């Protein structure tokens, strides 16, 4: 049960820090910062997978699975947005990639 309290603490802390960061960053910097934060999200995904290996109990498995799913959505979405942003700077007419 001690692990559940720690997981909830980390989750609530991440929510508050994420909201604070998003509200303080100007909108022009959101896309470039998202590409940089993909590495952090990847680390979060690996950490969530490692934590999910060791949990017992339904509540911990559900919370760990939610962490893995949300981190995966964040990583994939970040890479898609970064690719779209970089596509704006590619030359048209075959000089692209």
N, C-alpha and C positions, 0 to 999 in steps of 0.2 A: 504494500500500500504506500510505502515511502516513495517508491519510484513514480507512482501516479501523481503525487504531489509535486515532485520535481518536474515531471513532464508538463503539468499544468502551469507551473511557474515559468518555464521556458517559453511555452506557447503564449501566455499573456504578455510576457516581456517582449517577445518578438512582434506581437500585434501592436503594442504601444510604440515601440521603436520604429516599426515600419510606417505607422501613421504619422509619427513625428517627422520622419525623414521625408516622406512624400509631400507633406504640407509645407515644408521649408525650402524645397528645391524648386527653382523657377521652371516653368513648363518647357522652356527651350532646352533644358538639360536632362529631361526625363529619358529620352531615347538613348543618348550616349551613356548615361549612367546605367541604363538597363543592360547594355552590352557588357559593361564592367562587372555588374552584379551577377552575371551568369556563373562566374567562377564560384562566388559565394553560395549561390543556389545549388550548384553541383556538390559542394562540400556538405550543404544541408541535406541533400538527397542521400549522399553516402552515409552521413551520420544517422539519418532516420532509418536507413536499411540496417545498419549495424545495431541500432537500438532495438529495432523490431525483432531481430534474431533472438534476443535474450528475454523478451517479455513473456509473462504468463498471466492469463486472465483475460476475459473478454473486453473489459474497458481499455486495457492497455493495448491490446491488439487493434481495436477500433481506432484509438487515438494515433497509434503508430502508422496504421494504414492510411489514415487521413493525412498525416504528415508526409508520407511518401507520395501520395497522389497530388497534394498541393505543391510540393517541391518540384515534381515532374512537370506539372502544368506551368509553373514559373520558369523552369529552364527552357522548355520547348517554346513557350510564348516569347521569352527573351531573345532566343535565337531567331525566331521568325521576324520579330520587329527589327532586330539588328540587320538581318538580310535585306529586309525591305528598305531600311535606311541607307544601307550601302548601295542598293540598286539605284537610288536617286543620283548617286555620284558616278555611276558607270556611263561610259560614252555609248551613244547609240550607234548602231551600224557595224557591229562585228568586233569592235575593240574591247569588249566587255571584260570577261573573266580573264 
